[in-house]
Amino acid sequence: MRYFAVFFFFIATLAVSAQEKQQDQVVSGTILNDNTLAPMSNVNIININKVKGTVSDDKGSFQITVSVNDTLHISFLGFKSIKVRVTNDWIKNKTTTIQMTEKAYALEEVVVRPYNLTGYLEIDAKLIPVKENYRYSISGLNAAYEAGDAYSPNAFGRVLGSIFNPADMLYNFFGKKPTELRRLKEMKKDDAVRNALETRFDRETIAVLLGVSKEEIGEIMSRCNYSEQFVKTANDLQIMDAISACYEEYKILKKK
């Protein structure tokens, strides 16, 4: 009886191990323009659950590692981003076709107001406004904090206030989303994810990966003491790296 129990346990362990190995599957798909049905190349496909990405080739085809119920975030400039759940049927059939819809843009009138330059460097340099952003170094931390205009009131005080105030929004965000924030390291490891973020400025993909809204990203960057100018001009990869650095500093301060 004892040997039977050991044998049964051994068989059950093998079954569980085999099932775990079967959880990760490589599936393929084809991305098409839903209007023309033409294949779309260089579309970004990111598995949100595994933080792994890929891009479609010139035939619109891609392959990616998934498990059942994983969510894929699919995006391409000028098209509506979509989320696709991985189903048992997809894994069984190994392939599927996904269609993307082009966005409709209403172009607004743009008024260009050039500077009245004189041609003399000394004079023209004074005519062009320059907004300087300063970063303050804090002993014990690897990175500094950008506080915007150094001449603004309480610039340095705002830096320290955001770091050490337990009731601060930054404290609440980092404290409540450890799983999402741990993904930041995984994002840095995957070249496809980094390349996708590097070409985007809309904060959509990084918001999906972190499980926050675009508005919250702006608030997080403000609490991390990055200037408004940086937030407006940085690409999503730079934003991700900034949040990652801020999170690492938060963990250091939390231990002290």
C-alpha positions in Angstrom: 0.0 0.0 0.0 2.8 2.3 0.9 4.5 1.7 -2.5 1.3 2.3 -4.3 0.9 5.7 -2.5 4.5 6.6 -3.5 3.8 5.5 -7.1 0.6 7.5 -7.3 2.3 10.6 -5.9 5.1 10.2 -8.5 2.6 9.9 -11.4 0.6 12.9 -10.1 3.8 15.0 -9.9 4.7 14.1 -13.5 1.2 15.0 -14.6 1.4 18.4 -12.9 4.8 19.1 -14.3 3.7 18.2 -17.8 0.6 20.4 -17.4 2.8 23.3 -16.2 5.1 22.9 -19.2 2.1 22.9 -21.5 0.9 26.2 -20.1 3.2 28.3 -22.2 2.5 28.0 -25.9 3.8 29.7 -29.0 0.9 31.0 -31.2 0.9 33.0 -34.4 -1.3 35.5 -35.9 -1.7 37.9 -38.9 -2.5 41.6 -38.5 -4.7 43.1 -41.3 -6.1 46.6 -42.1 -9.8 46.1 -41.6 -10.6 48.5 -44.5 -8.2 47.2 -47.2 -7.5 43.7 -45.7 -3.8 44.4 -46.5 -1.2 42.9 -44.1 0.3 45.4 -41.6 4.0 45.2 -40.8 5.8 46.6 -37.8 2.7 46.3 -35.5 3.7 46.1 -31.8 2.3 43.1 -30.0 2.9 42.9 -26.3 1.8 40.1 -23.9 0.8 42.2 -20.9 0.8 39.2 -18.5 4.3 38.0 -19.4 5.7 41.5 -20.5 7.0 40.0 -23.7 6.7 41.6 -27.1 7.2 41.1 -30.8 6.4 42.9 -34.1 4.6 41.7 -37.2 6.7 41.1 -40.4 6.1 42.4 -43.9 3.3 39.8 -44.3 1.6 41.0 -41.1 2.5 37.7 -39.4 3.9 37.4 -35.8 4.6 34.7 -33.2 4.5 35.1 -29.4 4.6 33.0 -26.3 1.3 32.9 -24.4 -0.9 31.1 -21.9 -4.6 30.8 -21.9 -6.3 34.0 -20.8 -3.2 36.1 -21.4 -4.0 39.6 -22.8 -2.2 40.9 -25.9 -2.0 44.7 -26.4 -1.7 45.4 -30.1 -0.8 48.9 -31.3 0.3 50.8 -34.4 0.7 54.5 -35.1 -2.5 55.9 -36.7 -4.6 52.9 -35.7 -6.8 52.2 -32.7 -5.0 50.0 -30.2 -6.8 46.8 -29.2 -6.6 44.2 -26.5 -7.0 40.5 -27.5 -7.5 37.7 -25.0 -5.8 34.4 -25.7 -8.4 31.6 -25.9 -8.2 27.9 -25.9 -9.4 27.9 -29.6 -6.4 30.1 -30.5 -4.0 27.8 -28.8 -5.6 24.8 -30.4 -5.6 26.2 -33.9 -2.2 27.8 -33.4 -3.1 30.9 -35.5 -5.6 33.6 -35.9 -6.4 36.8 -37.9 -6.7 40.2 -36.2 -7.9 43.3 -37.9 -7.1 46.9 -36.9 -9.1 50.0 -37.5 -7.5 53.3 -38.7 -8.1 56.4 -36.6 -10.0 59.3 -38.0 -8.2 62.6 -37.3 -9.7 66.0 -37.5 -6.8 68.4 -38.4 -6.8 71.7 -36.5 -5.4 75.0 -37.8 -1.9 75.5 -36.5 -0.6 79.1 -36.2 3.2 79.4 -36.4 4.6 82.4 -34.7 8.4 82.7 -35.5 10.8 84.6 -33.4 11.9 88.0 -34.8 15.5 87.2 -35.1 18.1 89.8 -36.0 21.0 87.6 -37.1 23.2 88.6 -34.2 23.9 85.7 -31.9 24.1 87.7 -28.7 20.8 89.5 -29.3 18.9 86.5 -30.7 20.0 84.2 -27.8 18.2 86.6 -25.4 15.0 86.7 -27.6 14.5 82.9 -27.5 13.0 81.8 -24.1 15.0 79.1 -22.4 13.4 77.0 -19.6 16.0 75.5 -17.4 15.3 72.4 -15.4 17.5 71.5 -12.4 17.9 68.1 -10.7 18.9 67.9 -7.1 21.2 65.1 -5.9 20.4 63.5 -2.6 23.1 61.6 -0.7 22.6 57.8 -0.7 20.5 57.8 -3.9 21.9 56.8 -7.3 19.8 59.3 -9.3 18.8 62.9 -8.8 15.4 64.6 -8.8 14.3 67.0 -11.4 12.4 69.9 -9.9 11.7 72.1 -12.9 12.5 75.7 -12.8 15.1 76.3 -10.0 13.8 79.8 -9.4 10.2 78.6 -8.8 9.1 78.9 -5.1 9.8 75.9 -2.9 11.3 73.8 -5.7 13.7 71.9 -3.5 11.2 71.6 -0.7 8.7 70.0 -3.1 11.3 67.4 -3.9 11.8 66.4 -0.2 8.1 66.6 0.5 7.2 64.1 -2.2 9.8 61.6 -1.0 9.2 61.6 2.7 5.5 62.3 3.1 3.8 59.0 3.8 0.4 60.3 2.8 1.7 61.4 -0.6 0.1 60.0 -3.8 3.5 58.5 -4.8 3.7 56.6 -1.6 0.2 55.2 -2.1 0.8 54.3 -5.7 4.1 52.4 -5.2 2.7 50.7 -2.1 -0.4 49.4 -3.7 1.0 48.2 -7.1 4.0 46.0 -6.2 3.1 43.4 -8.9 2.8 45.9 -11.7 6.0 47.8 -10.7 8.0 44.6 -10.6 7.2 44.3 -14.3 9.4 47.3 -14.9 12.5 45.1 -14.7 10.9 42.7 -17.1 10.1 45.5 -19.5 13.7 46.5 -19.6 14.8 43.0 -20.5 12.6 42.7 -23.6 14.0 44.5 -26.7 10.6 44.4 -28.5 8.9 46.1 -25.5 11.6 48.7 -25.3 11.5 49.4 -29.0 7.7 49.7 -28.9 7.9 52.2 -26.0 10.7 54.2 -27.7 8.5 55.1 -30.7 5.5 56.1 -28.7 4.6 59.3 -26.9 0.9 58.7 -26.0 1.5 56.9 -22.7 -1.1 54.3 -23.7 1.1 51.2 -23.7 2.9 52.0 -20.5 -0.4 52.8 -18.8 -1.7 49.3 -19.9 1.5 47.6 -18.6 1.4 49.4 -15.2 -2.4 49.2 -14.8 -2.9 52.9 -14.4 -4.5 55.7 -16.4 -2.6 58.2 -18.5 -3.6 61.0 -16.0 -2.0 59.0 -13.2 1.2 58.7 -15.1 1.4 62.5 -15.3 0.8 62.7 -11.6 3.4 60.1 -10.8 6.0 61.9 -12.8 5.1 65.2 -11.1 5.5 63.5 -7.7 8.8 62.0 -8.8 9.8 65.6 -9.4 10.2 65.5 -13.1 9.5 68.8 -14.9 6.4 69.4 -16.9 8.7 69.9 -19.9 10.2 66.5 -19.5 6.8 64.8 -19.2 5.6 66.5 -22.4 8.6 65.7 -24.5 9.8 62.3 -23.3 8.9 59.2 -25.2 7.3 56.3 -23.3 10.6 54.5 -22.9 12.1 57.5 -21.1 8.9 57.7 -19.0 9.2 54.1 -18.1 12.9 54.4 -17.1 12.1 57.5 -15.0 9.3 55.7 -13.1 11.6 52.7 -12.6 14.3 54.9 -11.2 11.8 56.6 -8.9 10.5 53.3 -7.7 14.0 52.0 -6.9 14.6 55.2 -4.9 11.3 54.8 -3.1 12.3 51.2 -2.0 15.6 52.5 -0.7 13.9 55.2 1.4 11.2 52.8 2.6 13.9 50.6 4.1 15.4 53.5 6.1 
